[in-house]
Amino acid sequence: MLISDMPSMVGDGIDMAPQSVIEIADNTATGRPRLLYGTMGVCVVSPTLEGMAKGSESPFSDGMDIHPGDSAGQIFPDARFDGNLQADIEAAEVIIIQQPRHGTIVRRDVSQIKYAPEDGFIGDDQVVFLVNIGGKNIKVIYFIEVVDISTKPGADYDKYQTIYRKHCEKSEWRILHHLPKEGSVASHLAD
């Protein structure tokens, strides 16, 4: 995905549902729908499956590490400075609401999530998560560009960084941020 193809506003290549559809899932504890607090976009560049290290400590070992909880936390301006908010981010509930079309998501535990492209795939992919942080629901859209580059041990990491900068002007950005006036999220805004 080239920088010019990255959406910066709702409507620039992103299908946004009306507010009634954004009430994504039932909150079984209260019986009320979960309202959307905001949406974050994340641009990442992934090597092909063949270019990934196998069974090593690399962030590209058997898939590319992605962090929807951390990405969702960036919607809060003071996330890096608020210890309580950091604890909420670490305890975030992450739900996959749209699987990638050309790859798979692998969850090893609550916090470790990996994206692995299909064998032989090169191009654009996308995965969407719903992340609940302290009662606030943030939609996180990962825009993934799969390129033919190796991240195996001994590979040229500078080349990966150059390709990343070519495809991703920003790593994370707010697509939508609004404060609902009522509902489960609004009740937590005063916290």
Secondary structure, 3 states (H helix, E strand, C coil): CCHHHCCCCCCCCCCCCCHHHHCCCEECCCCEECCEEEEEEEEEEEECHHHCCCCCCCCCCCCEEECHHHHHHCCCCCCCCCHHHHHHHHCCEEEEEECCCCEEEEECCCCCEEEEECCCCCEEEEEEEEEEECCEEEEEEEEEEEECCCCCCCCCHHHHHHHHHHHCCCCEEEEEECCCCCCCCHHHCCC
